[in-house]
Amino acid sequence: MALAPGRSKMRIITLAVCTLLLLASAEAATSSAVDRRYHSIFSFGDSFADTGNNPAVFAWYSFFDPVMRPPYGSTFFGRPTGRNADGRLILDFIAESLELPYVPPFLGPPFAFPSPADDCRFRQGASFAVGAATALDVEFFRERDIPGAPSKFPLNTSLGVQLEWFESMKPSLCRTTQECKEFLAGSLFLVGEFGVNDYHFSFQRKSVREVRSYVPRVVSEISMAVERLIKHGASTLVVPGAIPSGCSPPVFTMFPDAAPAEYDSRTGCLKAQNELGRHHNALLQASLKKLRAKHPHARIIYADFFGPVMEMVESPRKFGFRDDVLTVCCGGPGRNNYNGSVYCGDSGATTCGHPSASLYWDGVHFTEAANRYIAAGWLSSVGHWDGA
């Protein structure tokens, strides 16, 4: 359908402005080879990096996303933003450190009328991460009769789909091969975290031993995604490992009959589930090492997610956390203040008075205080990712 004359004129102006931004970004990308500053962040993953995509997915099926109500966002933003936290995510702290805007969600609300700002709103990056996203495609879970978000919704939000979203956006970011090479070289890519949902959903029907057999396939998907992005022109990629799932309150409810010997007496975490995370991280690091050898021009960085969380679990007072560190701040009645039927914000839920004294916010998700520490560790371990 043809645009009205006024809208056509506006569209031409919009494209002209975006073209100027493309040229400016290409120049900035060229200089970034010297100062290693990044002009954009592109992030893939699940709820740990979702800045507002999940509410859009829920809206498409006329479901209300609980994260779009108080007390989500209360610590920093003062309102719900679609993030699964009381405030900022790890991704937000990384953006702040690089002096970039908070990364907008790719599936944000559609714009009724195009403007230069709208058409170029992803010039400084986008988050493709969606809450409950998995590394493996939805069919993997349907074939194995595994319940949960991957098989519940018709929309597939797996890593492969998120890559397709990025590829659909790419023409608006750069036009020629050289231009794309320069622009993407000045962009920071975060590939993950992926794997946690693959394993947690599987825990509902499969034994830990069987779920462990999925790890090579999950790691392979992540590695293929990294290589796919490198072929597009990405030169700096951060790949987070898995968290210690055995310390996550929701996982405790999946294994109600676990014997005392299955728990670590020092931390209260499930040992086999944490070993699964260590196995995932070991295979992932080995795979990334091979990719570095294959693509020496790319900077492929492993970000430890497991270690910082375990440190907070083992030494909560060091971080100003409560002694019952495995208790969630916002949740329903039950063990560790977590109840799979009463969500944060429900009438039957309670919220702790000081979220900054808690490691867990609403279950598996961390508080802003915990996210700040994890982000600081990632940044310091890799020289702030700017060549320092």
C-alpha positions as CSV (number, residue, x, y, z in Angstrom):
1,M,0.0,0.0,0.0
2,A,1.4,3.4,-1.0
3,L,2.1,6.0,1.7
4,A,0.3,9.3,1.8
5,P,2.4,12.2,0.4
6,G,3.1,13.6,3.9
7,R,4.2,10.2,5.2
8,S,6.3,9.5,2.1
9,K,8.2,12.8,2.6
10,M,8.7,11.9,6.3
11,R,9.9,8.5,5.3
12,I,12.5,10.0,3.0
13,I,13.7,12.4,5.7
14,T,13.9,9.4,8.1
15,L,16.0,7.4,5.7
16,A,18.3,10.4,5.1
17,V,18.9,10.8,8.8
18,C,19.5,7.1,9.3
19,T,22.0,7.2,6.4
20,L,23.9,10.0,8.1
21,L,23.9,7.9,11.3
22,L,25.2,4.9,9.3
23,L,28.1,7.0,8.0
24,A,28.8,8.4,11.5
25,S,28.8,5.0,13.0
26,A,31.1,3.6,10.3
27,E,33.6,6.4,11.2
28,A,33.2,5.7,14.9
29,A,33.7,2.0,14.3
30,T,37.0,2.8,12.4
31,S,38.3,4.8,15.4
32,S,37.1,2.1,17.8
33,A,39.9,-0.1,16.5
34,V,42.2,2.2,18.3
35,D,40.4,3.1,21.5
36,R,38.3,-0.1,21.8
37,R,35.2,1.8,22.8
38,Y,31.9,0.3,21.7
39,H,29.1,2.2,20.1
40,S,26.5,-0.5,20.5
41,I,25.5,-3.6,22.4
42,F,23.6,-6.6,20.9
43,S,22.5,-9.1,23.5
44,F,21.0,-12.6,23.2
45,G,19.7,-14.7,26.1
46,D,16.9,-15.4,28.5
47,S,15.4,-13.4,31.4
48,F,18.8,-12.6,32.8
49,A,19.2,-10.2,29.9
50,D,15.6,-9.5,28.9
51,T,15.0,-5.8,29.0
52,G,11.3,-6.0,28.0
53,N,10.8,-8.6,25.3
54,N,8.9,-11.1,27.4
55,P,5.9,-8.8,28.1
56,A,5.5,-8.4,24.3
57,V,5.4,-12.2,23.9
58,F,2.8,-12.5,26.6
59,A,0.7,-9.7,25.1
60,W,0.6,-11.5,21.8
61,Y,-1.3,-14.3,23.5
62,S,-3.4,-12.0,25.7
63,F,-1.5,-13.0,28.8
64,F,-0.3,-10.6,31.4
65,D,3.3,-10.7,32.4
66,P,3.8,-10.5,36.2
67,V,7.0,-8.5,35.8
68,M,4.9,-5.6,34.5
69,R,3.5,-4.8,37.9
70,P,5.1,-3.6,41.2
71,P,7.3,-4.3,43.0
72,Y,9.4,-5.1,39.8
73,G,11.7,-2.2,39.0
74,S,11.1,-0.5,42.4
75,T,14.8,-0.3,43.5
76,F,16.1,1.7,40.5
77,F,13.6,2.6,37.8
78,G,10.7,3.3,40.1
79,R,8.4,1.3,37.9
80,P,8.2,-2.1,36.1
81,T,10.2,-2.1,32.9
82,G,9.8,-5.7,31.8
83,R,13.0,-6.8,33.6
84,N,12.9,-9.8,36.0
85,A,14.5,-7.9,38.9
86,D,13.9,-5.1,41.4
87,G,16.2,-2.9,39.3
88,R,19.0,-3.2,36.8
89,L,20.3,-6.3,35.1
90,I,23.9,-7.3,34.5
91,L,23.4,-6.0,31.0
92,D,22.4,-2.6,32.3
93,F,25.6,-2.3,34.4
94,I,27.7,-3.3,31.4
95,A,26.0,-0.6,29.3
96,E,26.6,2.0,32.0
97,S,30.3,1.0,32.2
98,L,30.6,1.5,28.5
99,E,28.7,4.8,28.7
100,L,26.0,3.5,26.4
101,P,22.2,3.8,26.8
102,Y,20.3,0.9,28.4
103,V,19.8,-1.7,25.7
104,P,16.2,-1.6,24.3
105,P,14.1,-4.7,23.7
106,F,13.8,-5.8,20.1
107,L,10.2,-6.8,20.6
108,G,9.2,-3.5,22.1
109,P,5.9,-1.8,21.3
110,P,5.3,-1.0,17.6
111,F,5.4,2.6,16.5
112,A,2.4,4.0,14.8
113,F,4.2,6.6,12.8
114,P,7.8,6.5,11.7
115,S,10.3,9.1,12.8
116,P,14.1,9.3,12.5
117,A,14.4,8.3,16.2
118,D,12.1,5.3,15.7
119,D,13.7,3.9,12.6
120,C,17.2,4.3,14.1
121,R,16.3,3.3,17.6
122,F,18.6,0.2,17.5
123,R,21.7,2.1,16.3
124,Q,23.2,1.7,19.7
125,G,22.1,-1.9,20.2
126,A,19.2,-4.2,21.0
127,S,18.4,-7.0,23.4
128,F,16.9,-10.1,21.7
129,A,16.8,-12.0,25.0
130,V,13.4,-13.3,26.0
131,G,12.4,-14.7,29.4
132,A,12.3,-18.5,29.4
133,A,14.3,-18.7,26.1
134,T,16.4,-21.8,25.5
135,A,19.4,-22.7,23.4
136,L,17.7,-25.7,21.9
137,D,14.8,-25.2,19.5
138,V,11.3,-25.7,20.8
139,E,10.8,-29.0,18.9
140,F,13.5,-30.6,21.1
141,F,11.2,-30.2,24.1
142,R,8.0,-31.1,22.3
143,E,9.5,-34.3,21.1
144,R,10.4,-35.3,24.6
145,D,7.1,-34.2,26.1
146,I,8.9,-31.6,28.4
147,P,6.4,-29.0,29.7
148,G,7.2,-25.3,30.2
149,A,7.5,-22.2,28.2
150,P,9.3,-23.7,25.1
151,S,6.5,-26.0,24.4
152,K,3.7,-24.0,25.9
153,F,3.8,-21.0,23.5
154,P,3.5,-21.2,19.7
155,L,6.2,-18.5,19.4
156,N,9.7,-20.0,19.4
157,T,12.2,-17.7,21.1
158,S,15.2,-20.0,21.1
159,L,18.8,-18.9,20.3
160,G,18.4,-19.7,16.7
161,V,15.3,-17.5,16.4
162,Q,17.0,-14.7,18.2
163,L,19.8,-14.8,15.6
164,E,17.2,-14.6,12.9
165,W,15.8,-11.5,14.5
166,F,19.3,-10.0,14.5
167,E,19.8,-10.9,10.8
168,S,16.5,-9.3,9.9
169,M,17.7,-6.1,11.7
170,K,21.2,-6.1,10.1
171,P,20.2,-4.3,6.9
172,S,19.1,-1.3,8.9
173,L,22.5,-1.2,10.7
174,C,24.8,-1.3,7.7
175,R,24.5,-1.6,3.9
176,T,27.7,-2.9,2.4
177,T,30.1,-5.7,3.5
178,Q,32.8,-3.2,4.5
179,E,30.3,-1.0,6.3
180,C,28.9,-4.0,8.2
181,K,32.5,-5.1,9.1
182,E,33.3,-1.7,10.5
183,F,30.0,-1.2,12.3
184,L,29.9,-4.7,13.9
185,A,33.6,-4.5,14.8
186,G,32.6,-1.6,17.1
187,S,29.7,-3.5,18.6
188,L,29.8,-5.7,21.7
189,F,27.9,-9.0,21.5
190,L,26.7,-10.9,24.5
191,V,25.7,-14.4,23.7
192,G,23.8,-15.7,26.6
193,E,23.3,-16.8,29.3
194,F,21.9,-19.9,27.6
195,G,21.3,-23.4,29.0
196,V,19.7,-22.8,32.3
197,N,16.1,-22.9,30.9
198,D,17.0,-26.0,28.8
199,Y,18.0,-27.8,32.0
200,H,15.3,-26.4,34.4
201,F,12.4,-27.2,32.1
202,S,13.8,-30.7,31.5
203,F,14.1,-31.3,35.3
204,Q,10.3,-31.4,35.3
205,R,10.2,-34.7,33.5
206,K,13.8,-36.0,33.3
207,S,16.4,-37.1,35.8
208,V,19.5,-35.1,36.3
209,R,21.5,-37.8,34.6
210,E,19.4,-37.7,31.5
211,V,19.5,-33.9,31.4
212,R,23.3,-34.0,31.7
213,S,23.3,-35.8,28.3
214,Y,21.8,-32.7,26.7
215,V,24.7,-30.5,27.7
216,P,26.9,-31.2,24.6
217,R,24.0,-30.3,22.3
218,V,23.3,-27.1,24.2
219,V,27.0,-26.1,24.1
220,S,27.1,-26.9,20.4
221,E,24.1,-24.5,19.8
222,I,25.9,-21.7,21.7
223,S,29.1,-22.3,19.8
224,M,27.4,-22.3,16.4
225,A,25.7,-19.0,17.4
226,V,29.1,-17.4,18.2
227,E,30.6,-18.5,14.9
228,R,27.5,-17.3,13.0
229,L,27.9,-13.9,14.5
230,I,31.6,-13.8,13.7
231,K,30.8,-14.5,10.1
232,H,28.5,-11.5,10.1
233,G,31.3,-9.4,11.4
234,A,31.2,-9.5,15.2
235,S,34.7,-9.2,16.6
236,T,34.1,-9.0,20.4
237,L,31.7,-11.6,21.9
238,V,31.1,-12.3,25.6
239,V,29.7,-15.7,26.3
240,P,28.5,-16.3,29.9
241,G,28.4,-19.7,31.5
242,A,25.6,-21.3,33.5
243,I,24.6,-20.4,37.0
244,P,24.7,-22.9,39.9
245,S,21.2,-24.2,39.5
246,G,21.5,-26.3,42.6
247,C,21.3,-23.1,44.6
248,S,18.1,-21.8,42.9
249,P,15.0,-21.9,45.1
250,P,12.7,-22.9,42.2
251,V,14.9,-26.0,41.6
252,F,14.4,-27.1,45.2
253,T,10.7,-27.5,44.4
254,M,11.4,-29.8,41.5
255,F,13.2,-32.2,43.8
256,P,11.0,-32.4,46.9
257,D,12.1,-35.9,47.8
258,A,15.8,-35.2,47.6
259,A,17.6,-36.9,50.5
260,P,19.8,-34.9,52.9
261,A,22.9,-36.4,51.4
262,E,22.0,-34.8,48.0
263,Y,22.5,-31.4,49.5
264,D,25.8,-29.6,50.2
265,S,25.8,-29.3,54.0
266,R,27.8,-26.1,53.9
267,T,25.7,-24.2,51.4
268,G,22.3,-26.0,51.3
269,C,22.6,-26.3,47.5
270,L,21.8,-29.5,45.5
271,K,25.1,-31.1,44.6
272,A,24.1,-32.9,41.4
273,Q,22.4,-29.9,39.8
274,N,25.5,-27.8,40.6
275,E,27.7,-30.4,39.0
276,L,25.6,-30.2,35.9
277,G,26.4,-26.4,35.7
278,R,30.1,-27.1,36.2
279,H,30.0,-29.7,33.4
280,H,28.2,-27.2,31.1
281,N,30.8,-24.5,31.8
282,A,33.7,-26.9,31.3
283,L,32.4,-28.0,27.9
284,L,31.6,-24.4,26.9
285,Q,35.0,-23.1,27.7
286,A,36.6,-26.0,25.8
287,S,34.4,-25.1,22.8
288,L,35.3,-21.4,23.0
289,K,39.0,-22.3,23.1
290,K,38.6,-24.1,19.8
291,L,36.7,-21.1,18.3
292,R,39.5,-18.7,19.4
293,A,42.0,-20.8,17.5
294,K,39.8,-20.9,14.4
295,H,39.0,-17.2,14.5
296,P,42.1,-15.5,15.9
297,H,40.9,-12.1,14.8
298,A,37.9,-12.3,17.1
299,R,37.9,-11.6,20.8
300,I,35.8,-14.4,22.4
301,I,35.4,-13.9,26.1
302,Y,34.1,-16.4,28.6
303,A,32.1,-14.7,31.5
304,D,32.0,-16.7,34.7
305,F,28.4,-16.7,36.0
306,F,28.8,-19.7,38.3
307,G,31.7,-18.5,40.5
308,P,30.3,-15.1,41.5
309,V,26.9,-16.6,42.5
310,M,28.6,-19.3,44.6
311,E,30.8,-16.7,46.3
312,M,27.7,-14.8,47.4
313,V,26.0,-18.0,48.5
314,E,29.1,-19.1,50.5
315,S,29.9,-15.7,52.0
316,P,26.7,-13.7,52.2
317,R,27.8,-11.3,54.9
318,K,30.8,-10.2,52.7
319,F,28.2,-8.7,50.3
320,G,25.8,-7.3,52.9
321,F,23.3,-10.2,52.3
322,R,21.1,-11.9,54.9
323,D,22.4,-15.1,56.4
324,D,19.5,-17.1,54.9
325,V,20.9,-16.2,51.5
326,L,18.8,-18.8,49.6
327,T,15.6,-17.1,50.6
328,V,14.0,-15.0,47.9
329,C,13.0,-11.4,48.5
330,C,9.7,-11.3,46.7
331,G,7.7,-14.5,46.7
332,G,4.9,-16.6,48.2
333,P,4.6,-18.9,51.2
334,G,6.8,-21.9,51.1
335,R,10.4,-23.0,51.4
336,N,12.8,-20.1,50.9
337,N,9.8,-17.8,50.5
338,Y,9.2,-19.4,47.0
339,N,5.9,-20.8,45.8
340,G,5.4,-21.8,42.2
341,S,1.8,-20.9,42.4
342,V,2.1,-17.5,44.1
343,Y,4.3,-15.1,42.2
344,C,6.0,-11.9,43.2
345,G,3.3,-9.2,43.2
346,D,0.4,-11.5,43.8
347,S,-1.9,-10.7,46.7
348,G,-0.5,-13.6,48.7
349,A,3.1,-12.7,48.1
350,T,5.4,-10.7,50.4
351,T,8.4,-8.5,49.6
352,C,11.4,-8.0,51.8
353,G,12.1,-4.6,53.1
354,H,15.6,-4.3,51.8
355,P,16.1,-6.1,48.4
356,S,19.8,-5.1,48.5
357,A,20.3,-7.5,51.4
358,S,19.1,-10.4,49.3
359,L,20.7,-12.5,46.6
360,Y,17.5,-13.7,44.9
361,W,14.7,-11.4,43.9
362,D,11.8,-13.6,42.9
363,G,13.2,-17.1,42.4
364,V,16.0,-17.9,40.0
365,H,16.5,-14.2,39.2
366,F,18.9,-12.0,41.1
367,T,18.5,-8.7,42.8
368,E,20.0,-5.5,41.4
369,A,22.6,-5.7,44.2
370,A,23.7,-9.2,43.0
371,N,23.6,-8.2,39.4
372,R,25.9,-5.3,40.2
373,Y,28.5,-7.6,41.7
374,I,28.4,-10.1,38.9
375,A,28.7,-7.4,36.2
376,A,31.7,-5.8,38.1
377,G,33.4,-9.2,38.0
378,W,32.8,-9.7,34.3
379,L,34.1,-6.2,33.5
380,S,37.2,-6.4,35.7
381,S,38.2,-9.8,34.4
382,V,38.4,-8.7,30.8
383,G,39.9,-5.2,31.2
384,H,36.5,-3.5,30.8
385,W,36.4,-4.8,27.2
386,D,37.8,-1.6,25.9
387,G,41.5,-2.5,25.5
388,A,42.5,-1.3,29.0
